[in-house]
Amino acid sequence: MKRILRHFTIDTFSLWVISNIANGIVFEKQILTLIIAGAAVTVVSLLAKPVINMLLLPLNLITFGFFRWVSSAIVLYLVTLVVKEFKIVYFSYPGIASKWIDIPALNFKRFLAFVAFAFLLSSLTSFIYWLIK
C-alpha cells in the first residue's frame, strides 16, 4: 500500500509540474481531474505498462531502450481514454534563450504530443525516484 501511495503522489505531482512547464494538457475540472488522472496513471503504470513493455521488448532491444517512451505514451493514451476530463491536445514548449543555452520552441500534435509528454513525465518521475533513494 505504501508503494502504491508513493507512486500516486509522484505521478500526480509530476503531472501537475509538466502541465505547468508545457502547454497542451487539459484538466477540465482542475484539481479533481488532476487527482483522478494521477490515480489512473498509477494504476495503468503498475498493471498495464509491464505488459506493454513485454510486447515492445524487441523494439526496445533494437533501439537500446529509446522505444520505452512509446510505452509511456501508450499509458498516457490509455489514461485519456479512461478519464474523459483529462486530455492531451497538443504539446507546446515556448523554449528558453539565455546567455549559456538555447532551447528552441517545440510544437507537436497527436501521437508526438503523447511521446513528448511521456518523455517529460518519465524523466521527472525518474529524477524524483532517484532523489528519494
N, C-alpha and C positions, 0 to 999 in steps of 0.2 A: 504494500500500500504506500509505503514511503517513497519507493521508486516511482510509482505512477504519479504521485503528487508532485515530486520533483520534476518529472517530465512535463506535467501540465503547467507548472509555474514557469519553467524555462521556455516552453513553446509559446505560451500566451505572452510573456514578456517580449520574446523575440518577434512575434507578430506585431506587437504594438510598436517596437522600435523600428522595424522595417517599414511599417506604414507611415512613420514619421520621416524616414530617410528618403524614400522614393514614393512617387505618386502612382496610383493605379489600383490599390486595394480599397475596396468599398465595404465598410461595416455599416449596414443600413440602420441598425438600432444601436449604434455606438458601442458602449461598454458591454451590453448584454450579448451582442453578436460577437464581440471580441472574445468573451469568455467561452461562448459556445464553440466558436471556431478553434480556440485553443484546445478545448477538450476533444474536439473532433480530430485535430491534427495529432494529438497524443494517442488517441485510440487507433487511428489509421496507421500511424507510425509504428506502434507496438504490435499491431496484428497483421496488417497487410504489407507493410514495407519489406519484411523478411521474405515473403512470398514473391513480391515484385523483384527483389534483388536476386533471388534464385533463378527466376525466369530470364533476367537480363545478365546473368553471370557470364556467358560467353562474350557478350559485348563489353562488359566491364573488364574482362581479362585482356581483350584485344586493345582496348583504349586505356589501359592501366588505371582504371577507376574513374576516368573522366565521365563515363556514361552514368555514374551514380547520381549525378544531378538530374538526369531524366527520371530516375525512380522517385526522387523527391518532388519533381514536377508532377508526376502521376499522383502522388499523395496529395498535393495541393489541389489538383483537378478533382480527385475523389471527394475532398472536403467541400469544394464548391458545389458539387452535386448534392451532397447531403445537407449542407447548411445553406438554405436559399438566400439568406440575408448577407452572406459572405460572397463577394465577387472579386475576381481579378480581371479587370477590364483591359488594362494596358500597363506597361512599365515605363516610367518616365523618371530619369535621373537628371537633374539640372547641370551637373558637372561642377568641378572645382578648378579654379585658376588661381595659383598663388606664385610666389617667388621661386619655390622649390619644385612644385609638382603641378602638373596639369592633367586633370581627368576630364575627358570630353563628355558632353551631354549624350545620354543614351535614351532612345525611344524604341520600345518593342511592342508588338501586338500579338495576340493569340498565343500560340504554343511557346514562342520565345519569351513572352512575358512570364509564363509559368516557370520556365527554366531560369530566368533571371531572378525571380523572387525565390525560387528553390535554392539557387546558389547563395543568395544573401541569407536566407533562413538557415541553411546548413552551416554556413561559415560562422554566423553569430552563435548558434547553439553549440557548435563545436568549441568555439572560444570560451563560452560560459562554462561548459563542462570541464575544459582544461583549467579554468580559474578555480573551480570548485575542488578539483583533485590536487 
